[in-house]
Amino acid sequence: MHPPIRAVIFDFDGLVVDTESVGYFTWKKIFDDYGHHLPLERYAQVVGTDFNTSYDPRKDLEQLTQLSFDWEAQEVLRREAENELRKTLFPLPGVIDRLQEASALELKTAIASSSPRTWIDSWMQQLSLRDHFHHITTVDDTGKVKPDPSIFLHAAESLGVAPEEVVIFEDSLNGLRAAQAAGMRCIVAPGPMTRHLDFTGAWKRVESLAHVSLADLI
């Protein structure tokens, strides 16, 4: 029998808002500009982690084209395109409902993300979500990204709960692996970038957070 649920930890990118698709589209455009296709399945390896840990589109494009790139300048242009696309994004279905439900049930809530603090803070401001979370853990706090479990463990410790008292909401395979390594139950709500992946080992897999009830889980 599972211990009682005392806290809910949310991934951010691809789970709270679909930034993962934006990232893919901006990188796909760069590949297209140089006459190469970037398959979604290849890019999806990086969802939930970073280029240094998994797939690196920069190295991939260099190998495909046999060219050298000024990646700092290229990133400036990519970020400009990304900033335009992010203006169209809103919280994904069920996110606000689950946060409100967690508050009503007096469950603690946190974000645990492999992204840097500046990225998460900018989205918290844009989406007006900061007051919904008791804590935010990012890669800046641990120096490690998923599938390493440290981000989830740091968030749980900051909330004052044990790993077995946590439910994780994730959209990525790297996130699921991190949750498993942390000894936490994980509910996966895949997004467009990750629906093709095998999430065997997840506590539950749902279409979106609109299809989850924390009250029923408790």
C-alpha positions as CSV (number, residue, x, y, z in Angstrom):
1,M,0.0,0.0,0.0
2,H,1.3,3.4,-0.9
3,P,2.0,6.1,1.7
4,P,-0.3,9.1,1.7
5,I,0.3,11.8,-0.9
6,R,1.5,15.0,0.7
7,A,3.0,16.9,-2.2
8,V,2.7,17.2,-6.0
9,I,5.8,18.1,-8.0
10,F,5.4,19.4,-11.6
11,D,7.9,19.3,-14.4
12,F,7.7,22.5,-16.3
13,D,8.7,22.4,-20.0
14,G,6.2,20.4,-22.0
15,L,4.1,19.8,-18.9
16,V,2.9,23.2,-17.7
17,V,3.4,24.9,-21.0
18,D,4.4,23.4,-24.4
19,T,7.8,25.1,-24.7
20,E,9.2,21.8,-26.0
21,S,7.4,22.1,-29.3
22,V,8.7,25.7,-29.6
23,G,12.2,24.5,-29.1
24,Y,11.8,21.8,-31.7
25,F,10.3,24.1,-34.3
26,T,13.1,26.7,-34.0
27,W,15.8,24.0,-34.3
28,K,13.9,22.3,-37.2
29,K,13.9,25.7,-39.0
30,I,17.7,25.9,-38.6
31,F,18.1,22.4,-40.1
32,D,15.7,23.3,-42.9
33,D,17.7,26.4,-43.7
34,Y,20.8,24.1,-44.4
35,G,18.9,21.5,-46.4
36,H,18.5,18.9,-43.7
37,H,15.5,17.4,-41.9
38,L,15.4,17.2,-38.1
39,P,13.1,14.2,-37.2
40,L,10.9,14.8,-34.1
41,E,12.0,11.4,-32.8
42,R,15.6,12.4,-32.9
43,Y,15.1,15.8,-31.2
44,A,12.8,14.2,-28.5
45,Q,15.9,12.6,-26.9
46,V,16.7,16.1,-25.4
47,V,13.2,16.6,-23.9
48,G,13.5,16.9,-20.1
49,T,17.3,17.1,-20.0
50,D,20.0,19.1,-21.9
51,F,22.2,18.9,-25.0
52,N,25.2,17.8,-22.9
53,T,23.4,14.8,-21.5
54,S,21.6,13.6,-24.6
55,Y,21.2,14.6,-28.2
56,D,22.9,17.8,-29.3
57,P,21.4,19.3,-32.5
58,R,24.5,21.5,-32.9
59,K,26.9,18.6,-33.3
60,D,24.3,16.8,-35.4
61,L,24.1,19.7,-37.9
62,E,27.8,20.1,-38.0
63,Q,28.2,16.5,-38.9
64,L,25.5,16.6,-41.5
65,T,26.8,19.8,-43.2
66,Q,30.5,19.4,-42.5
67,L,30.4,23.1,-41.6
68,S,31.5,25.1,-38.5
69,F,28.9,27.5,-37.0
70,D,29.0,30.5,-34.8
71,W,26.6,29.0,-32.3
72,E,26.4,32.1,-30.0
73,A,25.2,34.2,-32.9
74,Q,22.9,31.4,-34.1
75,E,21.4,31.1,-30.6
76,V,20.6,34.9,-30.6
77,L,18.6,34.4,-33.7
78,R,16.9,31.2,-32.5
79,R,15.9,32.9,-29.2
80,E,14.4,35.8,-31.1
81,A,12.2,33.3,-33.0
82,E,11.4,31.5,-29.8
83,N,10.4,34.7,-28.0
84,E,7.9,35.4,-30.8
85,L,6.4,31.9,-30.6
86,R,6.2,31.9,-26.8
87,K,3.7,34.8,-26.9
88,T,1.2,32.4,-28.2
89,L,1.5,29.9,-25.3
90,F,-0.7,29.3,-22.3
91,P,-0.8,26.7,-19.5
92,L,-1.7,23.3,-20.9
93,P,-5.1,21.7,-20.2
94,G,-5.6,20.7,-16.6
95,V,-2.6,22.5,-15.1
96,I,-4.6,25.3,-13.4
97,D,-7.2,22.8,-12.3
98,R,-4.7,20.5,-10.6
99,L,-3.0,23.4,-8.9
100,Q,-6.3,24.6,-7.5
101,E,-7.2,21.1,-6.5
102,A,-3.9,20.7,-4.7
103,S,-4.5,23.9,-2.8
104,A,-8.0,22.8,-1.8
105,L,-6.6,19.5,-0.6
106,E,-3.7,21.3,1.3
107,L,-1.1,19.5,-0.7
108,K,2.3,21.1,-1.2
109,T,3.4,22.0,-4.7
110,A,6.7,22.6,-6.5
111,I,8.2,22.8,-9.9
112,A,11.3,20.7,-10.6
113,S,12.9,21.5,-13.9
114,S,16.2,20.8,-15.7
115,S,15.9,24.4,-17.1
116,P,17.8,27.3,-15.5
117,R,16.1,29.6,-13.0
118,T,16.0,32.6,-15.3
119,W,13.9,30.6,-17.8
120,I,11.4,29.3,-15.2
121,D,11.1,32.8,-13.5
122,S,10.4,34.4,-16.9
123,W,7.5,32.0,-17.5
124,M,6.2,32.3,-14.0
125,Q,5.9,36.0,-14.6
126,Q,4.3,35.6,-18.1
127,L,1.8,33.0,-17.0
128,S,1.2,34.5,-13.5
129,L,1.8,31.2,-11.8
130,R,4.4,31.9,-9.1
131,D,1.9,32.1,-6.3
132,H,0.6,28.6,-7.1
133,F,3.8,26.9,-6.0
134,H,5.4,26.6,-2.6
135,H,8.8,26.0,-4.1
136,I,10.8,25.9,-7.4
137,T,13.9,23.8,-8.0
138,T,16.0,24.2,-11.2
139,V,19.3,22.9,-12.5
140,D,20.8,25.9,-10.8
141,D,20.1,24.3,-7.4
142,T,21.7,20.9,-8.1
143,G,24.0,21.3,-11.1
144,K,22.5,18.1,-12.6
145,V,19.7,17.5,-15.0
146,K,17.2,14.7,-15.4
147,P,17.4,11.7,-15.6
148,D,19.5,12.3,-12.5
149,P,17.1,12.3,-9.6
150,S,18.7,15.2,-7.7
151,I,16.3,17.8,-8.9
152,F,13.3,15.9,-7.6
153,L,15.0,15.0,-4.4
154,H,15.9,18.6,-3.8
155,A,12.3,19.7,-4.4
156,A,10.9,17.1,-2.0
157,E,13.4,18.0,0.7
158,S,12.6,21.7,0.2
159,L,8.9,20.9,0.7
160,G,9.6,18.9,3.8
161,V,8.2,15.6,2.4
162,A,9.7,12.1,1.9
163,P,10.1,10.8,-1.7
164,E,7.4,8.2,-1.2
165,E,4.9,10.9,-0.2
166,V,5.4,12.7,-3.6
167,V,3.5,12.4,-6.9
168,I,5.4,13.7,-9.9
169,F,3.7,15.1,-13.0
170,E,5.9,14.6,-16.1
171,D,5.8,14.6,-19.8
172,S,9.3,13.2,-20.7
173,L,11.1,9.9,-20.5
174,N,14.0,11.6,-18.8
175,G,11.6,12.9,-16.2
176,L,10.1,9.5,-15.6
177,R,13.6,7.9,-15.2
178,A,14.5,10.7,-12.7
179,A,11.3,10.1,-10.7
180,Q,11.9,6.3,-10.6
181,A,15.5,6.9,-9.5
182,A,14.2,9.2,-6.7
183,G,11.7,6.6,-5.5
184,M,8.7,8.8,-6.4
185,R,5.4,7.9,-8.1
186,C,5.1,9.4,-11.6
187,I,2.1,10.3,-13.7
188,V,3.0,10.9,-17.3
189,A,1.0,13.3,-19.5
190,P,3.0,13.2,-22.8
191,G,3.0,16.2,-25.1
192,P,3.4,16.4,-28.9
193,M,7.2,15.8,-28.6
194,T,6.9,12.7,-26.4
195,R,3.7,10.8,-27.2
196,H,5.6,8.3,-29.3
197,L,7.8,7.2,-26.4
198,D,7.4,4.1,-24.2
199,F,6.6,5.1,-20.7
200,T,6.6,1.7,-19.1
201,G,7.1,2.0,-15.4
202,A,5.0,5.1,-15.0
203,W,2.4,4.9,-12.2
204,K,-0.2,6.2,-14.7
205,R,-0.2,7.6,-18.2
206,V,-2.9,10.1,-19.1
207,E,-3.8,12.2,-22.1
208,S,-3.4,15.5,-20.1
209,L,-3.6,16.8,-16.6
210,A,-7.2,17.4,-17.3
211,H,-7.6,13.6,-17.0
212,V,-6.2,13.4,-13.5
213,S,-8.0,13.8,-10.2
214,L,-5.8,14.3,-7.1
215,A,-8.8,13.6,-4.9
216,D,-9.2,10.2,-6.6
217,L,-5.4,9.5,-6.2
218,I,-5.6,10.2,-2.5
